[in-house]
């Protein structure tokens, strides 16, 4: 009887959500994402004209700083910044193409093809409008996208998967109007 109670208590504690050891505060809770592109101009077009990001002021990182931080092996960075929203809480997508390098593409066939950050989820206001913008760039939805999401997950919303110019998976979530 004691063993059964202990096992039940152990299983119940395993089902509890994980918590940080100490409370942590963040001055900004939006995460920026940096992406290396094979053709930064093409990627900027995809994310601005196709998805709806807005380009903000970019920045450069000198080679010595990028190397000291562990970002590159002696290469400077020229970063193009795209934003969704305004102010400090805007989502930022930082696109860069590093001169003098030939980055190898990842296996992006499916999200389970390899480990790492696998896709972006972007909530847009209209699936059909987004698809029309993307079609002008030659981008087609994957598989049977858009597909209706179950009401238990997101009532009235559709999931559309597309690939950016480097083959990265982008999920668009929106109603169909």
C-alpha positions in Angstrom: 0.0 0.0 0.0 2.8 2.4 0.8 4.5 1.6 -2.5 1.3 2.2 -4.5 0.9 5.6 -2.7 4.5 6.5 -3.3 4.2 5.6 -7.0 1.0 7.6 -7.4 2.6 10.6 -5.7 5.7 10.2 -7.9 3.5 10.1 -11.1 1.4 13.0 -10.0 4.5 15.1 -9.3 6.0 14.2 -12.8 2.8 15.7 -14.4 3.3 19.1 -12.7 4.5 21.9 -15.0 8.2 22.7 -14.8 9.1 25.9 -13.0 12.3 27.9 -12.8 14.2 27.5 -9.6 13.8 31.2 -8.8 11.4 33.7 -10.3 12.9 35.3 -13.3 11.9 38.6 -14.8 12.6 39.7 -18.3 12.7 43.3 -19.4 11.3 42.3 -22.8 9.4 39.1 -23.4 9.6 39.2 -27.2 12.1 36.8 -28.8 14.1 38.0 -31.8 15.1 35.4 -34.4 18.3 35.6 -36.5 18.3 33.8 -39.8 21.2 33.2 -42.2 20.0 33.4 -45.8 21.4 32.3 -49.1 19.9 35.4 -50.8 19.0 38.1 -48.3 17.2 40.3 -50.9 14.9 37.4 -51.9 14.2 36.6 -48.3 13.4 40.3 -47.5 10.9 40.3 -50.4 9.3 37.1 -49.1 8.8 38.3 -45.6 7.8 41.9 -46.4 5.8 41.6 -49.7 4.6 38.0 -49.1 4.0 37.8 -45.3 3.6 41.5 -44.3 6.6 42.3 -42.2 7.9 45.8 -42.3 11.6 46.6 -42.7 13.2 48.6 -39.8 16.7 50.0 -39.4 19.3 47.3 -39.7 22.7 47.2 -38.1 26.2 45.9 -38.6 28.4 43.9 -36.3 32.2 44.2 -36.7 34.2 41.1 -37.4 36.1 41.3 -34.1 32.9 41.6 -32.0 31.2 38.8 -34.0 34.2 36.6 -33.4 34.6 37.5 -29.7 30.9 36.7 -29.1 31.2 33.3 -30.9 28.9 34.3 -33.8 31.4 34.0 -36.6 34.9 33.0 -37.4 36.2 36.4 -38.3 33.3 37.6 -40.5 31.4 40.8 -40.0 27.6 40.8 -40.1 25.2 43.1 -42.0 21.8 42.5 -40.4 18.5 43.4 -42.1 15.7 43.8 -39.4 12.1 43.0 -40.2 9.4 43.7 -37.7 5.8 42.8 -36.8 4.3 45.4 -34.6 5.7 48.5 -33.1 8.0 49.5 -30.3 10.1 47.4 -28.0 7.6 44.5 -28.1 7.6 44.1 -31.9 8.7 40.7 -33.2 12.0 41.1 -35.0 13.3 38.8 -37.7 17.0 39.5 -38.3 18.1 38.4 -41.8 21.7 38.2 -42.9 23.8 36.9 -45.7 27.5 36.6 -44.6 29.9 37.6 -47.4 32.5 35.0 -48.3 30.6 32.0 -46.9 28.6 29.2 -48.4 26.3 28.0 -45.6 24.9 24.5 -46.2 21.2 24.2 -46.2 19.5 22.2 -43.5 17.2 19.2 -44.1 13.9 21.0 -44.1 11.7 18.3 -45.6 9.7 18.0 -42.4 9.8 19.4 -38.9 11.1 16.1 -37.6 14.0 15.9 -40.2 16.6 17.2 -37.7 16.8 19.0 -34.4 16.9 22.8 -33.9 14.4 25.6 -34.4 12.1 24.2 -37.1 9.5 26.7 -38.1 7.9 30.1 -37.6 4.3 30.6 -36.7 2.8 33.9 -37.8 -0.8 34.9 -37.1 -2.1 36.9 -40.0 -5.5 38.5 -40.4 -6.7 36.7 -43.6 -5.5 33.4 -45.1 -6.7 34.1 -48.6 -5.1 37.6 -48.7 -1.8 36.2 -47.5 -1.9 33.4 -50.1 -2.6 36.0 -52.8 0.4 38.1 -51.8 2.6 34.9 -51.7 1.3 33.7 -55.1 2.6 36.9 -56.7 6.1 35.8 -55.5 5.6 32.3 -56.8 5.0 30.7 -53.4 2.5 27.9 -53.1 1.1 26.4 -49.9 2.4 22.9 -48.9 0.4 19.7 -49.1 -3.3 20.4 -48.6 -2.9 23.8 -46.9 -4.8 25.7 -45.9 -6.5 23.3 -43.5 -9.1 24.1 -40.9 -7.9 23.8 -37.3 -10.1 21.9 -34.9 -12.5 24.0 -32.9 -10.8 22.6 -29.7 -7.5 24.1 -30.9 -8.4 27.4 -32.6 -12.1 27.8 -33.7 -12.5 29.4 -37.2 -8.8 29.4 -37.9 -6.8 27.8 -40.7 -3.2 26.6 -40.9 -1.3 27.2 -44.0 2.3 26.0 -44.4 4.7 27.6 -46.9 8.5 27.7 -47.4 10.6 30.8 -47.4 13.3 31.1 -50.1 15.8 29.0 -48.1 13.2 26.2 -47.5 12.4 27.2 -43.9 8.9 26.2 -42.9 6.5 29.1 -42.1 3.1 28.4 -40.6 0.4 31.0 -41.2 -2.6 31.0 -38.8 -5.7 33.0 -39.8 -9.3 32.8 -40.6 -10.5 32.6 -44.2 -12.6 35.6 -45.2 
